[in-house]
């Protein structure tokens, strides 16, 4: 079964192709709006909360984008997120993760013929996510603090944390 999974970890979405059909996390009586996400072939990304055991199979902890084509179910595009922990993270971090994962879908990183996960693609997804947060008036200082709280210090596919955060800052400042 041709299954592509990208972006393990904690990470997470896009702006352009994301609208309507919100996903909501319930958290302390607070609802967080999350817009629709559509991949380049027109597939609507589904948001599915799963137990940590499912994410660990992908070497992920918070969320991961997956896309597959099966004889039984046809094509699907999904973001699997940790239903037990992610809704309890700080709002801005939840949004960062979901925007990051959406970006992988909308940018085509999960399409069947696309190359394997790479640091440049992860950083592009980060860039999309922080720029989206900037449009939502989240200061970079907040993103910086949350990144230090939640990101792995080192990741084969996401690069060194300092370089990664620096990339986020450059993206944020250049919008
Ligand atoms: Zn990623």
Boltz pocket constraint, residues with backbone or C-beta under 6 A from the ligand:
constraints:
  - pocket:
      binder: B
      contacts: [[A, 6], [A, 7], [A, 8], [A, 11], [A, 12], [A, 100], [A, 101], [A, 104], [A, 121], [A, 122], [A, 125]]
      max_distance: 6.0
